[in-house]
Amino acid sequence: MTRICDYEGSRYRTEFWEQGNRRYEDLAERIALRHLLPPRGERLIEVGAGFGRLADLYEGYRQVVLVDYARSQLEEARRYLGHDPRLTLVVADVYNLPFADNLFDALVMIRVMHHLTDVPAALRELHRIARPAATAVVEHASKRHLKAILRWLLHRQDWNPFDPAPHEFVELNIDFHPAWMRRQFRQAGFAVTDTRTVSHFRLPLLKRLLSPRLLAALDGLAQPTGRWWQLSPSVFLQAVPQKPTAPPPDAFFRCPACHNHHLQSTTDTLHCPRCGRRWTYRDGIYDFKTPL
């Protein structure tokens, strides 16, 4: 069974972001996303959206679907974002997303890949739900960054940052070699069209001496070098699915258990007539993780 990192009940917003001195990282990631994601479109999905930290960047999209494995994170998103009729909140598993094929013209997945033990399976799902010529922006943690290289050369770490194999440095926290990750995208049917390196200055001393906005501005200047080399701890990939033209789907959701596209909707459930499972809709959140 595939191991899954579950943030259920965590204080991710407050402890990691608001109290964790990560304003610089947030600003730098926003710069990268603004450059790689089309500013407007019909339907966007963010997988691993958490509390909706980046949702304000999607104002140009008619419908925005925020997906997370932890219901508590999406409940926090409701409080953080308020009521927005464009938003659809869905509890789901990235390895088995409850959406029809060819549904989204933009996909975002940031700070999720480093928790995935089966990258090919996750990329296959993203490819399946993406429309032909959709834009995907996916971030991954890189093992081949300057700090890791220096530590290895000084014999202060035993793992080789140039080894293409993924490195799980803590349970369900995995760094990937950029070349290995690009190969996974190709094998899943994506063409990588742009690369930006992010968080070049993620060092405690620099974060104490310089303001987050200055560090982020400097990071923005360095990010385009990702097209030629990747030496930062975070890498953003822009990719396009290589797939034939297909008509728009006639459904939105599909049952994650039996993959039936024709679910019957009631006030508070979605019922699959094929396998009999019922999925809840409660407090504005669809839950496809645990059937009734």
Secondary structure by P-SEA (a helix, b strand, c coil): cbbbbbccccccccccccccccaaaaaaaaaaaaacccccccbbbbccccccccccccccccbbbbbbccaaaaaaaaaaccccccbbbbbccccccccccccccbbbbcccccccccaaaaaaaaaaacccbbbbbbbbbbcccaaaaaaaaaccccccccccccccccccbbbbcaaaaaaaaaaacccccbbbbccccccaaaaacccaaaaaaaaaaacccccccccccbbbbbbbbbcccccccccccccccccccbbbbcccbbbccccbbbbbbccccccccccc
